[in-house]
Amino acid sequence: MEAQLADAGSSLNLYRRLIELRAASPALRAGHYARPPAAADGYVTYIREAAADRRLVALNLTSEERVLALDRGGRIAISSALDRDLEAVHDALRLRPDEGVVVDLA
C-alpha cells in the first residue's frame, strides 16, 4: 500500500482522483446518462449531464490509438495517463491505447 500511495500513477491514486472528481461533479453523481453514437470499434463512450455540468467518459479498450470526433470542445479532467490532465480538446479526442478519460465539456 505504501508503494501505491507514493506512486502518483498507481491504480490506488487514480481511483482516489476519480472519487474526488465524482464527489465534485453533479453530472457524475446523479446526472442524465446518454450514449452518443459510436464512431469506431474498441471504445466505450457516454455523457453524464446535470444542469451546466456535462462530462464525457471515454474508454479505449484496445491496444491501438483511437480518435473520437467531438461536437464540442472541453478539457480533460482526468486521464489514466497522468500527463493529460487539464489538456484542452477541440473537435477530436485522441485516446491512447488502453486509456480512459473524463472530459469536462465546455
C-alpha positions in Angstrom: 0.0 0.0 0.0 2.8 2.4 0.8 4.3 1.9 -2.7 0.8 2.6 -4.3 0.4 5.8 -2.2 3.9 7.0 -3.2 3.3 6.4 -6.9 1.2 9.2 -8.5 0.4 6.9 -11.4 -0.8 3.9 -9.3 -4.2 2.4 -9.6 -4.9 3.5 -6.0 -4.2 7.1 -6.7 -6.2 7.0 -10.0 -9.2 5.7 -8.1 -8.8 8.4 -5.4 -8.7 11.1 -8.1 -11.8 9.6 -9.7 -13.7 9.5 -6.4 -12.8 13.2 -5.8 -14.0 14.2 -9.3 -17.2 12.3 -8.8 -17.8 14.0 -5.4 -17.3 17.4 -7.0 -19.5 16.8 -10.2 -23.3 16.7 -10.1 -23.3 15.1 -13.5 -21.1 12.2 -12.4 -23.1 11.7 -9.2 -26.7 11.8 -10.5 -26.8 13.3 -14.0 -28.7 12.1 -17.0 -26.9 9.3 -18.9 -26.6 9.5 -22.7 -24.7 7.2 -25.1 -23.5 9.1 -28.2 -23.3 7.0 -31.4 -20.0 5.1 -31.6 -17.7 6.1 -34.5 -15.2 3.2 -34.1 -14.9 -0.2 -32.6 -13.0 -0.8 -29.4 -14.0 2.1 -27.2 -16.9 3.0 -24.9 -18.3 6.5 -24.5 -21.1 8.1 -22.6 -22.1 11.5 -21.4 -23.4 12.5 -18.0 -25.2 15.8 -17.7 -26.7 17.8 -14.8 -27.6 21.4 -15.4 -24.4 23.1 -16.7 -22.1 20.2 -15.7 -21.5 18.0 -18.7 -18.9 15.2 -18.7 -17.8 12.8 -21.4 -16.4 9.5 -20.3 -14.3 7.7 -23.0 -12.5 4.4 -22.6 -10.2 2.9 -25.2 -10.4 -0.8 -24.8 -7.8 -1.6 -27.5 -4.0 -1.6 -27.8 -4.2 1.0 -30.6 -4.8 4.7 -30.6 -8.4 5.7 -31.4 -9.8 9.1 -32.4 -13.2 10.2 -31.3 -14.9 13.0 -33.1 -16.5 15.6 -30.8 -19.2 18.1 -31.4 -17.8 20.5 -28.8 -14.5 21.1 -27.1 -13.6 20.7 -23.5 -10.8 19.9 -21.1 -9.6 16.5 -19.8 -10.5 16.4 -16.1 -8.8 13.1 -15.5 -6.9 10.6 -17.7 -5.4 7.3 -16.8 -2.3 8.8 -18.3 -1.2 11.4 -15.8 0.3 13.8 -18.4 -3.0 14.6 -20.0 -4.9 16.1 -17.0 -6.3 19.6 -17.9 -5.4 19.1 -21.6 -7.7 21.0 -24.0 -9.6 19.0 -26.6 -11.3 20.5 -29.6 -13.1 18.7 -32.4 -11.4 15.3 -31.8 -10.2 13.4 -28.8 -7.2 11.1 -29.3 -7.3 8.1 -26.9 -4.1 6.3 -26.4 -4.0 2.5 -26.2 -5.9 1.3 -23.0 -6.5 4.9 -21.9 -9.6 6.2 -20.1 -10.5 9.9 -19.8 -13.2 12.1 -18.3 -13.7 15.3 -20.3 -15.3 18.4 -18.9 -17.3 19.6 -21.9 -17.4 23.3 -22.4 
